[in-house]
Amino acid sequence: MATRTIPAQRHKTRSTLSQGALYFFAIALAVVFLFPIVWTMTSSLKPPREAVAVPPTLLPSQLSLENYMKLDRYGAGLGQYFFNSLATATMTVIGATVLSTLGGYGFSRFQFPGKNLLFVMILATLMIPFQSILIPLFLILTSIKLHNTLFGLALVYITFQLPFGIFIMRNTFDTVPRELEEAALLDGCSALSLLYRVMLGIVRPGIITVGIYAFINSWNEFIAALIFMTREQQFTMPILLTSVRSGYYGAIDWGALQAGLVISMLPCIVLFLLLQRYYVRGLMGGAMKG
């Protein structure tokens, strides 16, 4: 009995040590990733002089909102830039999710000539450098009077979200059993009513994944917004941060810049934390096939 107990105790000790080492590594990795976020948030609450002090301090001597108020005085104001980014991201999410869902449903459930070739061509657009077609896009938007409009900018973002979105949604629909579809069709559902009444609830993780991906990309995108928007009233948050980063006569207002970074990253963090379980399931479902 004693000889059997000793190996069991050793195995239990090794298991505890390995689990403790794993927890330690995970906590250390989390601290490394969270430190820049904490630093940015605390720096944004420092008085302006303390935000540029050398050597820097980790915690503010006193909490101050002066950096946020200073940020609001840049250009057309923080509220205008935030609204522009939010409106553009919202239109991008709606357009990308609707079109990706319909496209993925069509590629997954319907047979038509050239289906596979068309799908490969859509995915091939992911290899086109975005910067290489900025000039043609600018000319197209100008010709159809959508230059300097948030809707035109959202159309550009939607276009570049569709290949990834259609890929995810097609693979997500492929994971749905055919028997479920056949049963709904026998009950009298049409193709569209099947999608609306049955499929949407099942493929919700994939839809949310496409939505989160579209929101984060459109919210953080800088080059297209800088090229297509020439009016200050239409600028988005990344352009505001660049203006703060440049400053007057090349000076950098670190406090206002940190405040802008906090405001820019909060919507993305909140959205991901609220929908992360769907996001992970959607990515896993989209990667199962194809």
C-alpha positions as CSV (number, residue, x, y, z in Angstrom):
1,M,0.0,0.0,0.0
2,A,2.8,2.4,0.9
3,T,4.7,1.7,-2.3
4,R,1.5,2.4,-4.4
5,T,0.8,5.7,-2.4
6,I,4.3,7.2,-3.1
7,P,4.1,7.2,-6.9
8,A,0.5,8.6,-6.7
9,Q,1.7,11.4,-4.4
10,R,4.6,12.1,-6.8
11,H,2.3,12.3,-9.8
12,K,-0.1,14.6,-7.9
13,T,2.9,16.8,-6.9
14,R,4.1,17.0,-10.5
15,S,0.6,17.8,-11.7
16,T,0.3,20.6,-9.2
17,L,3.7,22.1,-10.1
18,S,3.0,22.0,-13.8
19,Q,-0.4,23.5,-13.3
20,G,1.1,26.2,-11.1
21,A,3.8,26.9,-13.7
22,L,1.1,27.2,-16.4
23,Y,-0.9,29.7,-14.3
24,F,2.3,31.7,-13.6
25,F,3.2,31.9,-17.2
26,A,-0.4,32.9,-18.2
27,I,-0.5,35.6,-15.5
28,A,2.9,36.9,-16.6
29,L,1.8,37.0,-20.2
30,A,-1.4,38.8,-19.3
31,V,0.5,41.4,-17.4
32,V,2.8,42.0,-20.4
33,F,-0.2,42.5,-22.7
34,L,-2.2,44.6,-20.3
35,F,0.6,46.9,-19.2
36,P,0.5,49.2,-22.3
37,I,-3.3,49.6,-21.8
38,V,-2.9,50.4,-18.2
39,W,-0.1,52.8,-18.9
40,T,-2.1,54.6,-21.6
41,M,-5.1,55.0,-19.3
42,T,-3.1,56.3,-16.3
43,S,-1.1,58.7,-18.6
44,S,-4.3,60.1,-20.0
45,L,-5.4,61.1,-16.4
46,K,-2.2,62.8,-15.6
47,P,-1.8,66.6,-15.7
48,P,-0.3,67.7,-19.0
49,R,3.1,68.6,-17.5
50,E,3.3,65.3,-15.7
51,A,2.3,63.4,-18.9
52,V,5.5,64.6,-20.6
53,A,7.8,64.4,-17.5
54,V,11.1,62.6,-17.8
55,P,11.5,60.2,-16.2
56,P,7.8,59.2,-16.4
57,T,5.7,58.2,-13.5
58,L,3.5,55.1,-13.5
59,L,0.6,56.7,-11.5
60,P,-0.6,60.3,-11.7
61,S,0.0,62.5,-8.7
62,Q,-3.6,63.7,-9.1
63,L,-6.4,62.8,-11.5
64,S,-7.0,65.3,-14.2
65,L,-9.4,65.4,-17.2
66,E,-7.5,68.3,-18.8
67,N,-6.0,66.1,-21.6
68,Y,-9.5,65.0,-22.6
69,M,-10.7,68.6,-22.6
70,K,-7.7,69.7,-24.7
71,L,-8.4,66.8,-27.1
72,D,-11.9,68.1,-27.6
73,R,-10.5,71.4,-28.8
74,Y,-8.7,69.9,-31.7
75,G,-10.3,70.7,-35.1
76,A,-14.0,70.0,-35.3
77,G,-14.1,68.5,-31.8
78,L,-13.8,65.1,-30.3
79,G,-17.6,64.4,-30.5
80,Q,-17.7,65.0,-34.3
81,Y,-14.7,62.7,-35.0
82,F,-16.1,60.0,-32.7
83,F,-19.5,60.2,-34.4
84,N,-17.9,60.0,-37.8
85,S,-16.0,56.8,-36.9
86,L,-19.0,55.3,-35.2
87,A,-21.4,56.0,-38.1
88,T,-18.9,54.7,-40.6
89,A,-18.2,51.5,-38.6
90,T,-21.9,50.9,-38.1
91,M,-22.7,51.2,-41.8
92,T,-19.7,48.9,-42.5
93,V,-20.9,46.3,-40.0
94,I,-24.5,46.3,-41.3
95,G,-23.4,46.1,-45.0
96,A,-20.6,43.5,-44.4
97,T,-22.8,41.2,-42.3
98,V,-25.8,41.3,-44.6
99,L,-23.9,40.8,-47.8
100,S,-21.5,38.2,-46.3
101,T,-24.4,36.2,-44.9
102,L,-26.3,36.2,-48.2
103,G,-23.1,35.4,-50.2
104,G,-22.0,32.7,-47.8
105,Y,-25.5,31.1,-47.9
106,G,-25.5,31.2,-51.7
107,F,-22.1,29.6,-52.0
108,S,-22.9,27.0,-49.4
109,R,-26.4,25.9,-50.4
110,F,-26.8,26.6,-54.1
111,Q,-25.2,25.1,-57.2
112,F,-24.5,27.3,-60.2
113,P,-22.0,27.3,-63.1
114,G,-18.6,28.6,-62.1
115,K,-19.4,28.5,-58.4
116,N,-15.9,27.4,-57.2
117,L,-14.1,29.6,-59.7
118,L,-16.1,32.7,-58.5
119,F,-15.4,31.8,-54.9
120,V,-11.6,31.5,-55.6
121,M,-11.7,34.8,-57.4
122,I,-13.3,36.5,-54.4
123,L,-10.7,35.1,-52.1
124,A,-7.9,36.1,-54.5
125,T,-8.8,39.8,-53.9
126,L,-7.3,39.4,-50.4
127,M,-3.9,39.3,-52.1
128,I,-4.4,42.7,-53.8
129,P,-2.6,45.4,-51.8
130,F,-5.1,48.0,-50.6
131,Q,-2.8,50.9,-51.3
132,S,-2.4,49.9,-55.0
133,I,-6.1,50.7,-55.8
134,L,-6.6,53.9,-53.7
135,I,-6.3,56.1,-56.8
136,P,-8.9,54.2,-58.9
137,L,-11.2,54.1,-55.8
138,F,-10.8,57.8,-55.3
139,L,-11.7,58.5,-58.9
140,I,-14.8,56.3,-58.7
141,L,-16.1,57.9,-55.5
142,T,-15.5,61.3,-57.0
143,S,-17.4,60.4,-60.2
144,I,-20.5,59.1,-58.3
145,K,-20.4,62.1,-55.9
146,L,-19.6,60.0,-52.8
147,H,-16.2,61.6,-52.2
148,N,-16.1,63.3,-48.7
149,T,-19.1,61.3,-47.5
150,L,-19.2,58.7,-44.7
151,F,-21.4,56.5,-46.8
152,G,-18.8,56.4,-49.6
153,L,-16.1,55.6,-47.1
154,A,-18.3,52.8,-45.6
155,L,-18.8,51.3,-49.1
156,V,-15.0,51.1,-49.5
157,Y,-14.7,49.3,-46.2
158,I,-17.5,46.9,-47.0
159,T,-15.9,46.0,-50.2
160,F,-12.7,45.0,-48.5
161,Q,-14.5,43.1,-45.7
162,L,-16.5,40.9,-48.1
163,P,-13.9,38.3,-49.1
164,F,-13.1,37.4,-45.4
165,G,-16.8,37.6,-44.5
166,I,-18.0,35.4,-47.3
167,F,-15.3,32.9,-46.5
168,I,-16.3,32.7,-42.9
169,M,-20.0,32.5,-43.6
170,R,-19.8,29.9,-46.3
171,N,-17.8,27.6,-44.0
172,T,-20.2,28.4,-41.1
173,F,-23.2,27.4,-43.3
174,D,-21.4,24.2,-44.4
175,T,-21.3,23.1,-40.7
176,V,-25.2,23.1,-40.6
177,P,-26.6,19.6,-41.2
178,R,-28.4,19.3,-44.5
179,E,-31.2,17.3,-42.8
180,L,-32.3,20.4,-40.9
181,E,-32.6,22.3,-44.2
182,E,-34.5,19.5,-45.8
183,A,-37.0,19.3,-42.9
184,A,-37.6,23.0,-43.1
185,L,-38.2,22.8,-46.9
186,L,-40.7,20.0,-46.4
187,D,-42.6,22.2,-44.0
188,G,-43.1,24.8,-46.7
189,C,-40.1,27.2,-46.1
190,S,-38.7,28.9,-49.1
191,A,-35.0,29.5,-49.5
192,L,-35.2,33.0,-48.0
193,S,-37.6,32.1,-45.2
194,L,-35.3,29.1,-44.4
195,L,-32.4,31.5,-44.1
196,Y,-34.4,34.0,-41.9
197,R,-36.4,31.6,-39.7
198,V,-33.9,28.7,-39.3
199,M,-30.4,29.4,-40.3
200,L,-29.7,32.8,-38.8
201,G,-30.0,31.5,-35.3
202,I,-27.7,28.7,-35.9
203,V,-25.0,30.7,-37.7
204,R,-25.1,33.6,-35.3
205,P,-21.5,33.1,-34.1
206,G,-20.3,33.4,-37.7
207,I,-22.3,36.6,-38.2
208,I,-21.0,38.2,-35.0
209,T,-17.5,37.2,-36.0
210,V,-17.9,39.0,-39.3
211,G,-19.4,42.0,-37.5
212,I,-16.6,42.3,-35.0
213,Y,-14.0,42.0,-37.6
214,A,-15.7,44.6,-39.8
215,F,-16.1,47.0,-36.9
216,I,-12.5,46.8,-35.6
217,N,-11.0,47.2,-39.1
218,S,-13.2,50.1,-40.1
219,W,-12.8,51.8,-36.7
220,N,-9.0,51.7,-36.9
221,E,-8.5,52.2,-40.6
222,F,-6.5,55.3,-41.5
223,I,-5.2,55.4,-45.0
224,A,-8.5,55.3,-46.9
225,A,-10.1,57.8,-44.4
226,L,-7.1,60.2,-45.0
227,I,-7.3,59.9,-48.8
228,F,-11.0,60.0,-49.3
229,M,-11.8,62.7,-46.7
230,T,-10.5,66.2,-47.3
231,R,-13.0,68.1,-45.1
232,E,-12.2,68.4,-41.5
233,Q,-15.9,67.8,-40.5
234,Q,-15.7,64.3,-42.1
235,F,-12.4,63.2,-40.4
236,T,-12.4,60.0,-38.3
237,M,-10.7,59.2,-35.0
238,P,-7.4,57.8,-36.5
239,I,-7.0,61.1,-38.4
240,L,-7.6,63.0,-35.2
241,L,-4.9,61.0,-33.4
242,T,-2.5,61.7,-36.3
243,S,-3.2,65.4,-35.9
244,V,-2.5,65.3,-32.2
245,R,0.6,63.2,-32.9
246,S,1.9,65.8,-35.3
247,G,1.0,68.8,-33.1
248,Y,2.0,72.4,-33.6
249,Y,5.5,72.9,-35.1
250,G,6.2,69.2,-34.7
251,A,5.5,69.1,-31.0
252,I,3.8,66.0,-29.6
253,D,1.0,66.5,-27.0
254,W,1.5,63.2,-25.2
255,G,-1.3,63.7,-22.7
256,A,-3.9,64.5,-25.4
257,L,-2.6,61.6,-27.5
258,Q,-3.0,59.1,-24.7
259,A,-6.5,60.4,-24.1
260,G,-7.3,59.9,-27.7
261,L,-5.9,56.4,-27.6
262,V,-8.1,55.5,-24.6
263,I,-11.3,56.8,-26.3
264,S,-10.3,55.0,-29.6
265,M,-9.7,51.6,-28.0
266,L,-12.6,51.5,-25.5
267,P,-15.4,50.7,-28.1
268,C,-13.3,47.8,-29.5
269,I,-12.5,46.4,-26.1
270,V,-16.1,46.6,-24.8
271,L,-17.4,45.1,-28.0
272,F,-15.0,42.2,-27.9
273,L,-15.6,41.5,-24.3
274,L,-19.3,41.4,-24.8
275,L,-19.2,39.1,-27.8
276,Q,-16.0,37.2,-27.4
277,R,-17.6,33.8,-26.9
278,Y,-19.5,34.2,-30.2
279,Y,-16.3,35.4,-31.8
280,V,-14.3,32.4,-30.8
281,R,-17.1,30.0,-31.8
282,G,-17.4,31.8,-35.1
283,L,-13.8,31.6,-36.0
284,M,-13.7,27.9,-35.0
285,G,-16.8,27.2,-37.1
286,G,-15.4,29.1,-40.0
287,A,-12.2,27.2,-39.9
288,M,-13.7,23.7,-39.7
289,K,-14.3,23.4,-43.5
290,G,-12.8,24.9,-46.6
